[in-house]
Amino acid sequence: MSKAQNGIQNGSANGVTNNTHLQPAVVPFASRLKEGRALAQDVWSIFNAANLPADCLNLGQGYMNFAPPKWVTAAAEEALNTVGPNHYSHPKGRPRLRQAIKDFYGAQFNRDLDIESEILVTSGANEGQYSVFTAFLDHGDEVIMFEPFFDQYMPSVVFNGGKPVYVPLHPPSHDIKKPTSNDWTIDFDELRAAFTPRTKMIIVNTPHNPVGKVFTRAELEKIAALAEEFNLLVMADEVYDCLVFDNKEHVRFATLPGMWKRTVTVGSAGKSFAATGWRVGWLIGPGSIITPTLAATTRIVFCTNSPLQEAAAAGLEQAKEHKFFETQLQEYQDRRDLFVSAFERLGMTYSLPEGTYFVLLDISSVNFPDDYPFPESVLGRGRDFKACWFIAMEVGVSSIPVSEFYCEEHMTIGENFGRFSFCKDMGTLRAAVERLQKLKQYLA
């Protein structure tokens, strides 16, 4: 467990020295930018297509290389050709989308959701989360997050005066021959030790990015008991709720006894409908959470993209008719099974994900020359930055180094892993499987 407002990594990455475009300021910038890692050259700009070979297969960033369903994009086109959806929407979100969210998700929460007070449409899940932090964090309030964490959590907490507190998920032990994401475990003694009188909130991301872990009911019940004992607000980041494999149970945290009143659940049209650039998300929770968050989001963005709210509504309205989520789930499970066959053939250890579209590969056995010409951007960071860069350059498949998703104290846990995204078409994944076989010559 680590308590650090700026829990950032060693080397130039944690300051501004890697940002060659930063010019001297006449007026100093706010310290929160450094504390929130905002000025460092982030992993996404390092492992960007512009910096990699032109033919490198990008399995690093989690965006799809295929289009949303045609009936969803048709709804977007229809909205663009209609006057109303081209103008401001209510900050709560368009009534049609809020009603569609109620109709689709109400039964999953065992509630008759109120579209006026219990549903809020946001400009992507990320902005929704940011607005919750704005609404509820006072300076010095602590927010517990499990590592590895989605990299937007930390700066969003810091920018709103909060203090991140990091509790690592522990990787599978080496004697597990075929680990799954479920083998990444919580030490509940460590978790309890993380609580202080300033703890205000805990983030529970299930299914989990980047591990792919689907938290079990027993794990969530233990977290719920702590949330009740310490009177916490719980942010249940469930944006990958439609991607749970192998008949595993996705437990909505808000449905656990006593948790509705203290939980805000985060959802995403981008993840649901392969439309990550649309930036349409939503929050579901009690009015006591949604109303203050509405006040925040109104002053941050005022309202969310109107025509694409209409398209997201159509997606939810017609999903059952098209058996969309059932079909999509099977397609993603097929993608997962195809992609991990690359590591099976190599004899490399990976954590089979039970959810999301990410898989973590143990890259600790990848050898590269000491004098390999690494760019300055990966120097001074974890060994995984070098390994992932080497794989991208020599094998032609990019991934993301997982130490980026840890605080400095726990960075060495992440150094052993690279994150690959399999939200790509089958042709791309087949090509990646074959290219990855070149790794064999570099394994210890």
N, C-alpha and C positions, 0 to 999 in steps of 0.2 A: 504494500500500500504506500502511495506517495502523495503528499500534499504539496502542490506547487502551483502558484498562479501562472507561472510562465514555463512550467515543466518542459523545456525545449532541449533539443539535442546539442551535442558537442560540435565544435568546429564553426566555420563561418555560416553554416546554415541557420543558426539561431539568431543572427543579427541581420544586417543589411548588406554585408560585404559581397554576397553573391548576386545581389541585384545590381547589375551593371547599368541599368537605366535610371537609377535613382539620382536625381540632381540635388545639390546642396539647397536647403530650404532657407528662405529669408525668415520665415516663421517656423519654429520647430513643430514637427508633427507630434501627435499624441503618443504617449508611451504604450498605450494599449495595442498599437499596431505591432510593436516589437514583441510585447508580452503574448500576443495572440498569434505569433508566427506569420503575420500577414505580409511582412516585408521580405521574408526569406524567399529564396527561389524554391517554390514548392515542387513536390514530386511530379505533379501533372505537367508542369512546364519542362521539367528535365526529360521525362519519358514521353515527350510529345512527338507526334509524327514528323514534325519539322526538324527534329534533332536526330532522327533515326533513319536508317537506310530506306529508300523509297519503297522497296518491296517488302519491308518488315511487316509482319502480320500483327496488328495492334490488339492484343488481348489484355492490355493493361487497363485502360479506361473502361468503365462499365456502361458503355452505350451500345445500342444495337446497330447492326449494319443491314437491317431490314425494316420495312415500313410498317406503320400501324395498320390495323385491319381496314380494308377499303370502306366498309360501312361506317367506320368512325371518321375517316378523313372526308368522306362524302358529307357527313354532318357538319364538319368544320367548313367545308366549301359552301354549304347551304347557309350557314350562319354568317359567313363573310358577305354573302349576297343579300342579306336581310338588314334593314336599317338598324333595328334595335340593338342587336349584339355587337355593333361596331362602336358603341358608346359606353360610357361608364356603367359599371354594375354597382349594386349595393356592396359596401365593404364586407358584408356577411357572405357574399357570393350570390350568384344568380339563383332565383327560386327553383328553377327546373333542376339544377345540379344538386342543390341541397335536398330536394325531394327524392332525386334518384339515389343519393347516398343513403337517405333514410330507408328507402324501399329495399335497397340491396344489402345494407349492413345491419339494419335494425334487428333482424332475427339472430345475427351472429353475436350481438350484444345482449340478447334477451330483453330488449327494451323497445318501447314505442318512442323513437327519437323525436324530439321537438326541433323542427328545422329552423325555428327562430332563435333558440337559446342553446342548443346542444350540438350544432354543426356549424363550422366556420370554414369557408373556402379560402385558401391561401395561394400565394404566388410560388408554388412548389412546396414540397414538404420542408425544405430547408428554411424558407421564410416563415413558415408556420412555427417551426421550432424556435427560430430567432425571436418571434413575437411573444412566445410563451416566456422565454428568458427575460425579455424586456418587461413583461407584465408582472413577473413574480420575483425577480432577483433584486435585492438591495446589495449595496457595496459590502463585499466580504462574505456574502452567503456562499456556501459550499455546495457543489454539484458533484455527485459521485457518478463516474462512468467506468464501464468495464473496458479494459484493453485487450486486444487492439480496438480502437474506437474510430468511428467515422470521423474523418479529419475536420469536418465543419463544426463538430460539437465544441471543441476547445476554444477556438476564437469567438464563437458566438457567445459562450459563457463569459469569457474575459471581456469582450466588448461591452457587456452589460453589467460589469462590475463584480461578476462572480468569480469564484475560485475553484478550478477543477480539482477533484480528488480522484486519483487513479487506482483502480483495483484490477489486477491482471487476471484474465482467464489463463489457466495453466495448461500448456500444450500436452498432448498425449505422451505417456511414458514410452521410452524406447522399446520396451518389451511387448508393446502392442503391435502386432505385425500388420494389421489392416485397420488403422485408425479411422474413425469418422469424426465429423465435427462435434458429435456428442461427447467425445473424449477430451474436449477442451472443457475444463472444469473450474468451478468457483470454490475457493477456500472460504467458507462462511465465517471462520474465525477472523480471517483477514478483512472480510467485508464488514463485520461488526466493528472491528477496530478502526475502520475508516470513519465512523460516525463521530461527530462532535456536536456541541450545542449550536454551531453555525450551519450544520447540514440542513439544506432546504429542499433538495431535490435529488432524485436518482433517475438516470436514463437506462431503460431496459430495451435493447435493440434485439428483437426476435421476429423472424429469422435474422441472423446477425451478419453484418458486413464488417470485416472481410472473412470471418471464420466459416460462415454458412451454418452456424449452430442454431438449432431450434430448441430453445429453452424448454425443459421438461416441466410438467405441472408441479412436480415436487420442488424443483428449483424456484419456480415462480412463487409458490406458496411460502417458501422461506423468505424470499425477498419481500413479499406482501406483509408478512408478520413484522419484519423490520420497519417497513414503511409505516405501519400502524403504530408501532412502539415509539418511533422517533418523529411521528407526525410529518411525513414527507409528501411532497407532490411527486407523482411518478409520471415521467414522460415515456410512454410506450411507443417506441419507434417501430411500427409494424408495416413499413412500406413494401416489404417483400412477402406480405401475407398470402399472396396468390402463388407463391413458389415454394411449396413444402412437399418434399419428395418421400417416396417409400412408405406412403400411408402414415407418416408421422402426424401427430396431433399438434396443430397450432392453437395454443391456448391464448385467448385474448386476455391480457392482464386485467382489464377493466371488469371482466366477468367474475373474477375471484371475489370471495366474500369480503364485503366492506371496501372494495377497491374502486368502485365507480366514482365515489365522491372525491377521490384524490388523484384520479388518473386522466390524462389527456392522451388520446391515441392518434398517431400520425399516419396518414395515408397518402398515396401518390398515384395520380393518373399516369404519369410518365412511366413508372415501373409496371403498372397494370396493363397499359396498352402500347408499349414500345414507342413512347412519345416523350422521351426525356427532355427534349427541347421546348416542350409546351409550357413547362413550369406551372402546372396546376396540381395543387395538393389540397388536403383537407385535415381538419382536426375534429375529433369527436370527443365530447366530454360533458360534464355537468355545467350548468349555467354559471356556477361560481368560478369555473376556470375559463370558460369560453368568453364570458362578458368582458373581463379585464383584458384578455388576449385580443378581442375585437378592438378595444380601445387602442391597443398598441399597434396592431396591423393597419388600422385606419390611418395612423400618423406615419407609418413606415412606407407603405405602398398605396394606400387608399383603397384600391381594388385590384382584382386579378383579371388577366386577359379574358375579355368577354366572349369572343367567338369560340375560343377553345374550351371555355367552360361548357358551352352548349354541346360541343363535340364529346367532351368527357361524360356529360349527362347521357347522351345517346349511347355511348359505350356501355355504361352501367345498365341503362334501360333495356338494351338488346342483347346483353351478354348471355343470358339464359337461353334465349331463342336460338342463338348461334352456337350454344355450348362452348363459348369462347374460352372460359378459364379452364375447363376440363381438357380441352384440346391443347391449349397453350402449355399447361402443366406437363402433359405427356411429351410434347415437343421439347421442352426444356430438359426433362429427364433423359430423353434420348440424346440431347446435346451433351449433357453431363457425362453420360455413360460412354459416348464416343470419345470425348476429350480425355477422360482419365485413363483410357486405354493406352494413351501415349506413355504414361508413367508406369503402367503395369508392364509394358514391353521393356521399359528401361530398368525396371526393378527399383525405382525410386519411391520413397515414402511420401505420401500425400494424405490429407484429411478429406475423406469423401464427404462432400457437403450434403446435409439433409435439407437445406433450404438455400435460397438466393441463387445467383448465377456466378458465384465465385468459388474457386478451389485454391487451397493453400498447398504449395509444394515445398517440401524440405529441400532447400538448395545448399545446405551446409557441405554436401559432398562434391559440389561443383568446383573444380580447380581452374584457376586462371593464372597466367604468368605474373610474377611480381612487377615486371617492367611493362605490363600492358598499358597502352596509351589511353588511360581513362581521362575524361574531361574533368576540368576543375570542379564542375558542379556536383560530382559524386564523391570527391575527395573530402575527408573529414567527417564522413557519415558512416553509417553501419556497413558491415561487410556485404549485406544484401544489396546495397546500392551498386556495388561493383559487380556482384554476381548477376544481377538482373540486367545491367548494362552489357556485360560480356555475352549473356545469352541472346540479347536483342541483336548485337552486332555480329556475332559469329554463327548463330543459329537462325536468326531472322524471325523470332517471335518475341514480342515485348510483354513484360509483366510489370507489376508494381512491388517495390521493396516494402515489406510489412513493418519494418522498424519506424517508418514514417508515422505509424498509427499508435506510437507509444511515447510516454514521457521519457526523459533522459535516464531516470533511475532504472526503468524497465526495458530500455531499448534493446539490450542484448537478447531478450526473449524473441523479439521480432526479427533479429538478424538472420535467423535460420530459415526464413520463409519468403517466398515470392507469391504474390496473388495474381492468378490468371482469371480472366473473365470469359465465360463461355456463352455470352449472349450474342452469338454470331451465327450466321447461316452455316448449314452443315458442310458446304463446300470449303468454307474458310477453316472450319474446325478440322476437317480431314487433312487439309494442307498443313495445318499446324501440327497435327499428330505426326505426320511424316517428317517435317523439319526437326521436330524435337528429338527424333532419334539420333541426330548428330551429337546430342549431348553425351552419348555413351563414351566418346573418346575423351571427354573432359571430367569424367567421374572418378573419384578417388577409389 
